[in-house]
Amino acid sequence: QLCSKLAISQATTDGSERVEALGRLTVCYTIGSIIGPTVGGILGGSGDYYFAAKIAVAGSILSTLLTLLMPSPSSVAPIITN
């Protein structure tokens, strides 16, 4: 979570834009921490543990692909300090 906050701080230059991006990040973490265990419990409770594991693997692969598509640090706007 610290790395994502640092990335947002470096990618945003305006204070209000940074606050909005960090707020969205917090909402995403909160929703994920609620929905993830709920879905895992439902899938695991059905008795098919392999299906739940396959869903987890698919999510990990999707996350990895999205991470690889992120812009490189050289294409992010530099931080302007006074």
VOGU-3710 file (C-alpha; in Angstrom, 3 decimals, decimal comma):
1> qlcsklaisq> 0,000/0,000/0,000  2,901/2,331/0,679  4,320/1,851/-2,823  0,998/2,680/-4,449  0,670/5,855/-2,385  4,206/6,857/-3,373  3,429/6,223/-7,053  0,324/8,401/-6,845  2,292/11,151/-5,116  4,881/11,118/-7,894
11> attdgserve> 2,330/10,928/-10,723  0,215/13,855/-9,532  1,380/17,429/-9,280  -1,754/19,229/-8,106  -2,693/18,894/-4,447  -6,419/18,429/-5,073  -5,725/15,829/-7,780  -3,470/13,937/-5,363  -6,102/13,958/-2,624  -8,719/12,636/-5,045
21> algrltvcyt> -6,417/9,859/-6,299  -5,459/8,782/-2,773  -9,131/8,782/-1,772  -10,003/6,524/-4,704  -7,132/4,205/-3,788  -8,409/3,931/-0,221  -11,928/3,159/-1,457  -10,588/0,431/-3,759  -8,612/-1,191/-0,925  -11,660/-1,074/1,343
31> igsiigptvg> -14,011/-2,560/-1,240  -11,472/-5,280/-2,055  -11,020/-6,204/1,592  -14,792/-6,604/1,959  -15,651/-8,306/-1,319  -12,608/-10,612/-1,536  -13,192/-12,657/1,619  -16,933/-12,715/0,977  -16,548/-14,159/-2,515  -13,835/-16,538/-1,303
41> gilggsgdyy> -16,081/-17,781/1,488  -18,986/-18,334/-0,873  -16,836/-20,177/-3,413  -15,019/-22,176/-0,738  -18,256/-23,008/1,047  -19,604/-24,664/-2,057  -16,959/-27,366/-1,633  -15,087/-26,670/-4,869  -11,788/-25,287/-3,609  -10,146/-25,575/-7,019
51> faakiavags> -12,651/-23,176/-8,573  -11,886/-20,581/-5,904  -8,156/-21,090/-6,512  -8,642/-20,675/-10,272  -10,460/-17,380/-9,688  -7,588/-16,212/-7,480  -5,024/-17,165/-10,134  -7,014/-15,350/-12,830  -7,126/-12,238/-10,653  -3,384/-12,414/-10,050
61> ilstlltllm> -2,667/-12,769/-13,759  -4,961/-9,848/-14,559  -3,236/-7,735/-11,908  0,177/-8,609/-13,335  -0,889/-7,708/-16,874  -2,334/-4,385/-15,748  0,881/-3,632/-13,870  2,943/-4,314/-16,976  0,774/-1,865/-18,935  1,415/0,978/-16,486
71> pspssvapii> 3,454/3,887/-17,859  7,166/3,884/-17,173  8,513/6,388/-14,615  10,168/8,387/-17,425  6,760/9,130/-18,991  5,287/10,436/-15,714  5,329/14,193/-15,237  8,217/15,342/-13,045  7,560/16,807/-9,646  8,042/20,549/-9,593
81> tn> 9,412/21,918/-6,330  9,998/25,540/-5,439
//
